[in-house]
Amino acid sequence: MSEPTLDLETVIRRDRPPEALGSIQVDTVDDDTRVTLSFGDDRDVIYAVLSPAEAKRIATALEEAAVDAEPAAIVEEQADE
């Protein structure tokens, strides 16, 4: 069985998908040449094996999205008041 691959593509959505509760776990394999990423809950877990470069790209994309989302969250909070 071959390792699953991850195709990195950025998609920006303004409509939000339904909330999914779960957890994300990041770990490295014994020799630190791969990063494992998993997301799931007690019923289902999805795993991906990443190279260090892929993991850095994902981390950068998450950080950029968080920085971009912060002002939007403030606007939403003010609109709810």
Summary of the structure (lengths in Angstrom):
residues: 81
radius of gyration: 15.8
end to end distance: 53.3
largest distance: 53.3
contacts: 138
relative contact order: 0.14
helix: 36%
strand: 22%
